[in-house]
Structure formats: C-alpha cells, structure tokens
Amino acid sequence: MELIPVIDIKKGLAVHAKLGLREHYQPLNTLLCPSSEIIQVIDCFLSVHDFKIIYLADLDAIIGTGNNQKLIKTLLQIYPKIIFLVDSGYQRHPSLLTTFDNYQTVLGSESYSDNVLNNLKSFEKIFILSLDFSAQGRPLGSEQLFNEQDLWTSQIILMTLARVGSSEGVDLDKLIYYQQLNPKVEFIASGGIRSIDDVYALKRIGIKKVLCATALHNKMISSIEIQKLEAKKYPE
C-alpha cells in the first residue's frame, strides 16, 4: 500500500484544495507546512516520510489560465529520485517534460470532451488516466472515457472532487464499482482520506495506491503509521 502526497499548484504556489471549488483555493498554510512555496511543501512531506511518488496538479493549465511548466521542470531536476505524476490539463501531444525519467503524464477526463478524444492516441496509453467526478458527483469530460474501456490505461485515478479536503471519507462504493467493472486495472483512490483508518479501508477492497494531502497536512497520518503501512503491518 502506498500513499502519494498531492500538491495543487496555482500561480506558482501550493494551494489548499477543498471540494473542487478552485476559485476559492487559498495558499497553503498548515500544521505540517506553514509555507506555500512548492519546494518547502515537498520538503515538509519528506520530513514525514521518504515518499517515492508525488502528484502535482497544475491548476492554471487545467483551467486554461497559464501553466507552471517551468516550475515543474525545476522540481524534476531538484528531486530526480521522486517520480512526479503531473496533471497539466488538456494536452494534444506528450509534453517535452516526458524527456525526464521521473515525469509521468496524468490526463484527466475533465480536460477531454468528445471532440478532442482522438488526441489521446498520440500518447499510446503511456499515461495515467484520471476519471474525474464533480463536486456534485457527476462524471467530468467525455462520457466515452468512463464507458469505453478500450480507452482505459493500466492505472486509473478515480478523482472524487466532492471528497477532496472534506471530512466525508473515501467513496468506497465508486471504487468497488469500477474495480468490478475491470479487475485488471489498478485503480488509484483520490479524495476524502481523513486518517490511516480510511487507508486501511481502501487496502481491504484491494486498492494499492492512494492520493492524499489534507490528512498529511493536518498531521492525521503519522510517520510511524506510514512505515507500518508500507511494511504491510495492517490491523485486522
């Protein structure tokens, strides 16, 4: 079982994501990290655990107001041993950042309508698909991405924005539904982690990776708990 810290980037700073209401996201200032500077946020995460993977959401690119590509390139250079999963919104072709060994493209369904789905072919399934759900629980983007499994990748993030930064817990029903739909896909959970108990609940239904931010920032998940998690010392 692996925890993957999440950093949402807006105008070069880390912001606190909550319920997918991006216009209200504020610069990060938490118990774990009182700074919104991206490098300091990463170092705060690394002070908790030697994370091997970090997820970055370039919100400016996702909402079409610019991008943080220069900053992300810098991070790839500073932290060569960390794999960065990066959602930079709609992309017609693979990013030049794919030349870095520690960069992995995430393509979110919210950025792909029916008329641009063909552009996914240029990626030759060398990316992680994110199936995104709105704050109201509705699928975001082309319905074909949710229904046509030929378009799916070997790993898929189930991004439930309604649970991000909330205290509602994870959407186990949705995860179980998609796992039953295609048991060969490795689904990555995202949204609603409150404590290590939620992570254990995901483990019990077969989830092996989970994106997490708020619980880490609120210090609701400790270094010792993560060590036990990775050592497979689970409670009954």
C-alpha positions, 0 to 999 in steps of 0.5 A: 500500500502506498500513499502519494502526497498531492500538491495543487499548484496555482500561480506558482504556489501550493494551494489548499484544495477543498471540494473542487471549488478552485476559485476559492483555493487559498495558499497553503498554510498548515500544521505540517507546512506553514509555507506555500512555496512548492519546494518547502511543501515537498520538503515538509512531506519528506520530513514525514516520510521518504515518499517515492511518488508525488502528484502535482496538479497544475491548476492554471493549465487545467483551467486554461489560465497559464501553466507552471511548466517551468516550475515543474521542470525545476522540481524534476531536476531538484528531486530526480529520485521522486517520480512526479505524476503531473496533471497539466490539463488538456494536452494534444501531444506528450509534453517535452517534460516526458524527456525526464525519467521521473515525469509521468503524464496524468490526463484527466477526463475533465480536460477531454470532451468528445471532440478532442478524444482522438488526441489521446492516441498520440500518447499510446496509453503511456499515461495515467488516466484520471476519471474525474467526478464533480463536486456534485458527483457527476462524471467530468469530460467525455462520457466515452472515457468512463464507458469505453474501456478500450480507452482505459490505461493500466492505472486509473485515478478515480478523482472524487472532487466532492471528497477532496479536503472534506471530512466525508471519507473515501467513496468506497462504493465508486471504487468497488464499482469500477474495480468490478467493472475491470479487475485488471486495472489498478485503480488509484483512490483520490479524495476524502482520506481523513486518517490511516483508518480510511487507508486501511479501508481502501487496502481491504477492497484491494486498492494499492495506491492512494492520493492524499494531502489534507490528512498529511497536512493536518498531521492525521497520518503519522510517520510511524503509521506510514512505515507500518503501512508500507511494511504491510503491518495492517490491523485486522 
